[in-house]
Amino acid sequence: MLNCPSIRHPRGCLRLRLLVALAVGLAVSTPMIHAAERSPCVTDAPSRALDFWLGNWWVTYPGAPRKSTSKVTLTLDKCLFVETWSDGSGHNGENVFAYGQDDRTWHGLFADNRGRLHVFVEGKVAAGGAEFLGPSRAQSGESVLNRMRVTPVGTDKLQQTWEKSVDSGHTWTQEFSLDYSRRAR
């Protein structure tokens, strides 16, 4: 505790203690306040390329329950995109995507509450949309290459497609196609 023997009035000592506490508090908190501003993801153009997907979405597809939803947010000082989705009937999942400053490529992970997991080891995101690729295995054991695309098709609309290839990307089979419409703000 700060000792104030040279200050004759108790209020003066209290004021000095408060000023010191305030100065220490500011010195400690200021780097934390500015940490997010200094994050390379905030100003790095490639890291911001997936911003078109941010928001709350209705998701439709053939046979879709009416309440299929998606919410895409940022976390980790705006470095990690997280999509939380639900088909409205108990099938839920998350997709996470981030741009790697070290290798200058996008990476991602898909996981759902049915035990499915896919890792995307490379991706490209530009004004025309996003494409993520990653290997997996079919139940039969054969190697599969997964390709997920997210493409803007209007101001408040997106399309997401998922394709698989069993011949190293020479031919593709569509697994599904989802239409996203931005929910009212």
N, C-alpha and C positions, 0 to 999 in steps of 0.2 A: 504494500500500500504506500502511496505517496505521503511523505512526511512534510509538513509545512512549518517548520519552526520559525522562519523569518517573517511569516505573514502573521500580523497581530490579530486580525479579526477572523473568527471562525468561518464566516461566509466567504471571505477571500480564499481561504484554503479549500472550501468546498467548490468554489468556482474553478480554481486551478485544477482540482482533481477532475471535475467534469470536462474541462477543456482538454486535459491529457487523455482522458478516456475517449473523447470524441475523435481526437487526432489519431489515436491508436486504432480505433474502429474504422476510420476512413482509410488509413494506411493498409489495413488488412483487407477491407472489402473492395477497394478500388480495383486491384488486379482481378478479382473475381467478376466484378461488373464488366470489365473490359475484355475478359477472356472470350466471351462469345463473339464480340466484335472483331477480335483478332483471329478467330477461327478461319482457316483457309477456305472452308466450305462456304462461308458467307459471301465472299466476293469472287471466288474462283468460278469462271463461266462454265466449265464442264460439270462442276458439282451442282450447278443450278439448272442444268439442262432438263431435269425430270420434273421441274416445278409445275409443269402443265397438268400433272396428275394429282396435285394436292387438292384436297377438298372432300366433300361428302357426296356420295353417288348412289343412285338407284342402278341396279344391275339386272339386265334382262337377257334371256337366252331361251331357246325352245324348251318348253316344259318347266320354266323357272317359276318358283313360288313368287307371289307378288311382292314380298317384302325382302328380296335379296338386296343387300346393301354393301357398300364399301366406304371406308374412311381412310384417307391417305394423309399422313401427318409427317412432320419432321421432328427428330430428336438428336441428341448428342451435338449440340451447337450447330444445328442445321446440316449435319453430315449424313444422317441416316434417314432414309425414307421408309416408313412403316405403313403397309396397307393391312388393315384389319377388316375382314370380310365375313359375311354370313349369308347363307342361302335362305334364312328365315325358317328353316325346318330342322335346325340342329347341326348342320354341317358348317363348321367355322374354321377359319385359318388366318394365317398371317404371311405376308410377303415382306421381306426387308431387302433394300437395295442401297448401295453406297458406291461412290466413285473413289477408287484408290489413288491417292496422291502419289504413291510410290511407283505403281506400274501403269498409271494413266489409263485404266480401264474400269468398267463397272462390274460389280459382283452382286450376287443376290442369293436368297434362300427362300424357298417355298415350304411351308409346313401346315398341316391341318390336323384336326382332332380325330382323324381316322388312321393316323400313323403314317401318312405319306410325307415324304421329304425329298426335295430336289434342290441341288446346289447348282447355281449358275456361276461358272468360272470365268466367263467373259461376257461383256456386253458393250453395246454402243448406244448412245443417246444423242440425238440431234433434233433439230426443229421438226423434222418429219415423223418423229416417234422414237421408240426404244426397242431394242432387240437384245435378248439375253439367251445365251447358249450354255448347256451343261449336260454332262453325261449321266446316265443311270443304267440300271439293269431291268429288263422285263422280268416278269415272274418266271418265265422259261429260262432265264439266265443270260439271254443274249444282250449284247450292248445296245443301248438306245441313246440317241442324241435328242435332247429336248430343246425346243426353241419357243420362247414366249415373246410376243410382240405387244406393245401398247402404242396405239396410233391415234392421234387426235383426228376427228372427222368433222369438227365444227367447234364453235366457241365453247359450248358446254357439253360436248359429246366425245367419247372415246370408244375405241374398240380394242379388246384384248383377245388375242388368239394364242392357242397352245398347239404346237405341232410336234410330231415325233418322227425320227428317221432311224431306220435299222441298217442303212447303208452309208453311214458317215456323212450324211447331209446331201447325198445326191438326189434323193427323192424324199418327200415329206407327206405325212398323213395328218390331217387336222383332227385333233382330239376334241376341241371345243372352241367356240367363238362367243364372246360376251360383249354386250353393248352397254356402255356406261352413259348415264344422263345425270348431269349435275343436279343435286337436290337444291331446293330453294334455300337461300341463305337466311 
